[in-house]
Amino acid sequence: MGIPSEMKAAVYTGDSRVEIQSIPRPELGRGEVLIKVESCGICHTDLKKVEYNLLPPPRVFGHETAGQIVAVADGVEGWEVGDRAVVFHHIPCGECFYCQRRLYAQCAVYKKVGVTAGFEPAGGGFSQYVRVMDWIVRRGMERIPDEVSYDIATFVEPLNTCLKAVVGCDPQPGDVVVILGQGPIGLLFTMLVSRLGASVVTTDMMETRLALSRRVGAQLAIKANDPDLASKVQELTEGRGADIVIVAASAPGIVDQAVACSRPGAKIALFAQTSNRETIAVTGADLVVAERTLIGYYSADVDLQAESARLVFSGELPLAELISHRFPLPEIHRGIEQALHPDDKSLKIIVQPQRWSE
């Protein structure tokens, strides 16, 4: 059976709308591959772009993409039709001022999206096929082992972003690390930090997520609105406070909470504060006098790409526990609504573009 000339895609059309449309299947240029998308995770960065109309339409979003190569253009080396692959949509040049300092997300080439279903490149994973551009083919794809499902493989990119922050914070055995928020990203942080020998304290408003955080590595899980949160952390640390706080959710007052939970000299990592509409206020004394470090972590790190793939593919992390919903492409609206308004049963939501009904 040949590759169709048209395909189905969830197209962002403006005014916070996404429509299922038939669009031309993207054509390849030299050095590029065509991937039949089997699974794509719904990420809140894409949801923000839709909800707040941050980019002009039309576009096809979705960047946690896993599938099978169905066409290979001239000039491609190391990949063949039939290979299973997970795709990163950003890869840096490796040579510029920022790349030399490992600030890859600030590289001009990194800021270019190298995967598209058509229209302006925007990831494209919410479609049946994506075109992967040459610089991504060379450095931005990881081979999926036969025994690993496409759904699990979609975690490689989001896990990489969390691993980048964990490596930057460098938790040591015996450290106390507070992770604020236990959505899918917060739970990935809990898995990664606990395996390093640190004691993990988690917070969330949902009891089901707190219970899951205990199963995947947290020593203590506390309701996010507990007025005694800071004192409970201090009890664990001889009155000092946490060595590291990772802010994996966005809510009013959450950075104040991070400061209150942390000791002098602590590291506070901001991960969810990506909106230019969100402001952060801390006192000078909280940072300067207490010698705390406040740092942001954003997007993936190409140097950690292979390790993030290894962690996902090896089965070392209980990632299957994070998948709560799988939707066929025509039901993506349900997935978006579920992700925007999570309940106590929703975590990671996967879109499967080759499925056409429940």
C-alpha positions in Angstrom: 0.0 0.0 0.0 1.5 3.3 -1.0 1.8 6.6 0.9 -1.3 8.7 0.4 -1.0 12.1 -1.1 -3.4 13.6 1.4 -3.6 13.0 5.2 -5.6 14.0 8.2 -4.3 16.6 10.6 -5.5 18.6 13.6 -4.9 22.2 12.2 -4.8 25.2 14.4 -6.9 27.8 12.6 -6.8 30.7 15.0 -9.2 31.9 17.7 -8.1 29.1 19.9 -9.6 26.6 17.4 -8.2 23.2 16.2 -10.0 21.5 13.3 -9.5 18.1 11.7 -8.7 18.7 8.1 -7.5 16.8 5.0 -4.2 18.5 3.9 -1.5 17.5 1.4 1.1 15.1 2.8 4.4 17.0 3.0 6.9 16.5 0.3 10.6 15.8 1.1 13.7 17.7 0.2 17.2 16.3 0.1 18.4 14.8 3.4 14.9 14.5 4.8 12.7 11.7 6.0 8.9 11.2 6.2 7.6 9.6 9.4 4.2 8.0 9.8 3.2 9.3 13.2 1.9 6.6 15.5 1.9 8.5 18.9 2.3 12.1 20.0 2.0 13.4 23.5 0.0 16.5 24.3 2.3 19.1 25.9 1.2 22.3 27.7 3.6 24.4 25.6 1.5 23.6 22.6 -1.7 24.1 24.5 -0.6 27.6 25.5 0.0 28.4 21.8 -3.5 27.3 20.9 -5.3 28.8 24.0 -3.6 32.2 23.8 -3.2 32.4 20.0 0.5 33.0 20.4 1.4 32.1 16.8 -0.3 33.0 13.5 -2.4 30.2 11.9 -2.5 27.8 10.1 -0.2 25.4 11.9 -0.1 21.8 13.1 1.3 21.5 16.6 2.5 18.4 18.5 6.2 17.8 19.1 6.4 14.6 21.4 6.4 12.5 18.2 7.1 8.8 17.7 6.5 6.8 14.5 8.0 4.9 11.6 10.0 6.1 8.7 8.1 5.5 5.4 10.2 7.5 3.0 13.8 8.6 2.8 15.1 11.2 0.4 18.5 11.3 -1.3 21.4 12.3 1.1 20.1 10.5 4.2 22.6 8.4 6.0 22.0 6.0 8.8 18.2 5.7 8.5 16.0 3.4 6.3 12.4 2.9 5.5 10.9 0.8 8.3 13.0 2.3 11.1 11.1 3.3 14.2 12.1 6.7 15.6 11.4 9.4 18.1 11.9 12.9 16.8 13.2 16.1 18.4 11.9 19.2 16.8 14.7 21.5 17.9 18.5 20.9 17.4 21.2 23.5 17.8 23.9 24.4 15.4 26.7 23.4 17.9 29.0 26.3 16.9 27.5 29.7 17.9 28.1 31.8 20.9 25.3 30.1 22.9 26.2 26.6 21.8 29.7 27.1 23.0 28.3 27.8 26.4 25.8 24.9 26.3 22.8 27.4 26.2 21.4 25.5 23.3 17.8 26.8 23.6 19.1 30.3 22.9 20.8 29.2 19.6 19.2 30.7 16.5 19.2 27.4 14.7 17.7 25.7 17.8 14.8 28.2 17.7 13.9 27.0 14.2 11.4 24.2 14.1 12.7 21.3 12.0 9.6 19.1 11.8 6.4 19.9 10.0 3.2 18.5 8.7 2.9 21.4 6.4 2.3 25.1 6.8 4.8 27.0 9.0 6.8 24.3 10.9 5.4 23.8 14.3 6.2 20.1 15.2 3.4 18.5 13.2 2.9 15.5 15.5 -0.9 16.0 15.5 -1.1 14.6 12.0 -0.7 11.3 10.2 2.7 12.1 8.6 5.5 14.6 9.4 8.5 15.8 7.3 11.7 15.8 9.3 14.2 18.3 8.0 17.9 17.5 7.2 19.5 18.9 10.4 17.1 17.1 12.6 17.6 13.8 10.6 21.4 14.2 11.2 21.3 14.8 15.0 17.7 14.9 16.3 16.3 11.4 16.0 16.6 8.4 18.3 16.0 4.8 17.2 13.1 3.1 19.1 13.8 -0.6 20.0 11.3 -3.1 18.8 10.1 -4.0 22.3 9.3 -0.3 23.2 5.8 1.0 22.3 5.4 4.3 20.4 3.4 5.6 23.4 6.3 5.1 25.8 8.8 6.5 23.2 6.9 9.9 23.2 8.5 10.5 26.7 12.0 10.9 25.3 11.7 14.6 24.5 9.8 15.7 27.7 12.1 13.5 29.9 15.1 15.2 28.2 13.8 18.6 29.3 13.5 17.4 32.9 16.9 15.7 32.9 18.5 19.0 31.8 17.2 20.7 34.9 18.1 17.8 37.2 21.7 17.7 35.8 21.8 21.5 36.3 20.6 21.2 39.9 22.9 18.3 40.6 21.1 16.7 43.6 23.4 14.6 45.8 22.6 11.5 47.9 21.2 12.7 51.1 19.9 16.0 49.7 16.3 16.9 50.3 14.6 18.0 47.1 11.1 19.5 47.1 9.2 19.2 43.8 6.2 21.5 43.6 3.5 20.0 41.3 3.0 16.4 40.4 1.5 16.5 36.9 3.3 14.4 34.3 6.3 16.7 34.3 6.5 16.8 38.1 6.3 13.1 38.3 9.1 12.7 35.7 11.2 15.0 38.0 10.3 12.7 41.0 11.5 9.6 39.1 14.7 11.2 38.0 15.7 12.8 41.4 14.8 9.8 43.5 17.0 7.5 41.5 20.0 9.7 42.5 19.6 9.0 46.2 18.0 12.2 47.2 15.0 12.4 49.5 12.0 13.8 47.5 9.1 15.8 48.9 6.3 16.4 46.5 3.2 18.7 46.5 0.0 18.7 44.5 -3.6 19.5 45.0 -4.8 16.1 43.8 -4.5 13.1 46.2 -4.3 10.6 43.3 -1.2 12.4 42.0 0.4 12.5 45.5 -0.2 8.8 45.9 1.4 8.1 42.5 4.4 10.3 43.5 4.9 8.1 46.6 4.9 5.0 44.3 7.5 6.4 42.0 10.0 7.7 44.5 8.7 10.4 46.9 9.4 10.0 50.6 6.8 12.5 51.6 3.8 13.9 49.6 1.9 17.0 50.9 -1.2 18.8 49.7 0.0 22.0 47.9 -2.2 24.2 50.1 -1.0 22.8 53.4 -0.1 25.9 55.5 2.5 23.8 57.3 4.4 22.8 54.2 7.5 24.8 55.0 7.6 23.6 58.6 7.2 19.9 57.5 10.2 20.3 55.2 12.2 21.9 58.0 11.4 18.9 60.2 13.1 16.7 57.7 16.2 18.9 57.5 17.0 19.8 61.1 15.3 23.2 60.7 17.2 24.2 57.5 14.9 23.7 54.6 15.3 21.9 51.3 18.6 21.9 49.4 16.8 22.1 46.1 13.3 23.1 45.1 12.0 22.4 41.6 8.9 24.4 40.5 7.1 22.1 38.1 3.7 23.9 38.2 2.5 27.4 37.6 0.2 28.9 40.2 0.0 32.2 42.1 2.4 32.2 45.0 4.2 29.1 44.1 7.6 30.8 43.9 7.1 32.3 47.3 6.3 28.7 48.5 9.6 27.5 46.9 11.5 30.2 48.8 9.8 29.4 52.1 10.6 25.7 51.7 14.3 26.2 50.9 17.3 26.7 53.1 19.9 29.5 52.7 22.2 28.6 49.8 19.6 26.5 48.1 18.9 26.1 44.4 15.4 27.0 43.2 14.7 25.7 39.6 11.9 27.3 37.7 10.5 25.0 35.0 6.9 25.9 34.4 7.1 29.7 34.4 7.3 30.1 30.6 4.7 32.8 30.0 5.7 36.4 29.4 2.5 37.3 31.2 3.7 35.7 34.4 5.8 37.8 36.8 7.9 36.6 39.7 8.6 38.7 42.8 11.0 37.7 45.6 12.8 40.0 48.0 16.4 40.9 47.6 17.2 39.4 51.0 15.7 36.0 50.0 18.2 35.8 47.2 21.2 37.9 48.2 21.4 37.7 52.0 20.3 34.0 52.0 22.6 33.3 49.0 19.9 31.3 47.1 20.2 30.6 43.4 17.1 31.1 41.3 17.5 29.7 37.8 15.3 28.8 34.8 15.5 25.6 32.7 13.8 25.5 29.3 13.6 23.0 26.5 15.8 20.0 25.6 19.6 19.5 25.7 21.1 17.7 22.7 24.0 16.5 24.9 21.5 14.6 27.0 19.5 13.2 24.1 21.0 9.7 24.1 20.8 9.4 27.9 17.1 10.5 27.9 16.4 7.8 25.2 18.3 5.2 27.2 16.3 6.0 30.3 13.0 5.7 28.5 13.8 2.6 26.4 15.5 0.7 29.2 12.4 0.5 31.3 14.2 1.9 34.4 11.4 4.4 34.9 7.7 3.4 35.4 6.5 5.7 32.6 3.5 3.6 31.7 1.9 4.7 35.0 1.8 8.3 33.7 -0.3 7.6 30.6 -4.0 8.2 31.5 -5.7 8.7 28.2 -5.2 7.7 24.5 -7.3 9.4 21.9 -7.6 8.9 18.1 -6.9 12.0 16.0 -10.6 12.9 15.5 -11.0 13.0 19.3 -8.0 15.3 19.9 -10.5 18.0 21.2 -11.3 15.7 24.1 -7.6 15.3 24.8 -7.0 19.0 24.7 -9.9 19.7 27.0 -8.7 17.0 29.4 -5.2 18.4 29.4 -6.5 22.0 30.0 -8.9 20.9 32.7 -7.3 17.9 34.4 -9.2 15.8 36.9 -7.9 13.3 39.4 -7.7 10.6 36.8 -5.8 12.6 34.1 -2.1 12.7 33.6 -0.2 12.2 30.3 -2.5 12.3 27.2 -1.4 10.6 24.0 -2.9 11.2 20.5 -2.6 8.3 18.1 -3.1 9.8 14.6 -3.4 6.4 12.8 -6.5 5.5 14.9 -9.7 6.9 13.6 -12.2 5.8 16.3 -12.2 4.7 19.9 
